Each structure stands twice: as C-alpha cells, then as structure tokens.
C-alpha cells in the first residue's frame, strides 16, 4: 500500500513537471528559435544586462551540454570569435564551436582545453555546471558551491586582465563566501536571477567584470 502511494505521488509530480515544461513560454520560444534548451535565454539576459559580449572575443563555456549557450555565443559574437565548449558529457556539434569532452579539473583535460584555445587569451569564462542532485539540500548546496569554486579557479588561470566571468550556483549556505572570493579577483560583482530562471528554482548567477590577475 505504501509503495503504491509513493508511486502515485511520484507520477503526480512528474505529470505536473511535464505540464509546466510544455506550457513554459521560454521552452516554446526556445523550440521556435531552434535553441537546444531554455537556458539560452538566461545567458542572453545576463549578457545584455552586464555587457558580456563583444564581437571577436574568445570564450570558454564550462558545462556546455546540450549546447544552447554555445548557440547563443556563435550567433552573437560573430565569425571572428573563438568559442571552446567543455563538458564531461557528449554534445552534438555546434558550427564554429570547438568542443572538448573532458574534465577541465585534471591535467589531461586542462591540457586539451588549452590546446583547443591554441594559446589564445580568454576574454570570458561562463559556467552552467550543475551537480547531480541528491535531493538533500545541504549536500546539493555544497556540491554547487564546489563546482563554482572550480570554475572560478579555471577562470583565474585563463582570463586576460579585464576579462569577465559568469557562473551558475544555488542560493544558500556558501554563496556569500563565494561572492567574496570572486570580489577579491574582479572589479565588479553582481548576483543575478534571470527572468528565464523558474521562480521555484534556487539557481542564481554570479557575474563578475574586470578580472585582476594575481600578482
């Protein structure tokens, strides 16, 4: 009886999620425009609000699959830009984007990313990395912060002076401390929640402008 009630509850939640997803205006607009996910609109809003995009810049997209951010970058930055996408998961190719399926945290993966960059200076690092959710808030929060710190470490090692950084993480414990870490490296730091982020979602984005390389 208990298992039957659990299955019914789970099925109800799944049906509610599907209904919301199908009726989501950002999902419908993403389908209309050919974006691979609604996440495209989050990046578009961040870029417009904080001036992240410049024609011909070099960008690294961490956690790039399924590729909607790469699609936005290719459309908005022009043919002279250099875009390197990185993910542990496979990703269908995006024209004009160099995809590296690797773990940027280890030496081999980092070397593969640098090879794809061909020693070009990086103007912008963006990260849509997300942890595998356990359903335990404290665990998921800690994992989210950890991924954000790894993305920041990568950005510090790759960005040119004056470069920019944008990273997704969850609201909660550790966010304020992470923000202080970013503020120690960049001139301006903002916490943003794009309109395309669902109201119930705890995700926010830390956007940092004007990287100051360590002495």
Buried (B, 14 or more C-beta within 10 A) or exposed (E): EEEEEEEEEEEEEEEEEEEEEEEBEBBEBBEEEEBBBBBBBBBBBBBEEBEBBBEEBBBBBBBBBBBBBBBBBBBBBBEEBBBBBBBEEEBEEBEBBBBBBBBBEEEEBBEBBBEBBEEEEBBBBBBBBBBEEEEEEEEBBBBBBBBBBBBBEBBBBBBBEEBBBBBBBBBBEBBEEBBEBBEEBBEEBBBBBBEBBEEEEBBBBBBBBBBBEEE
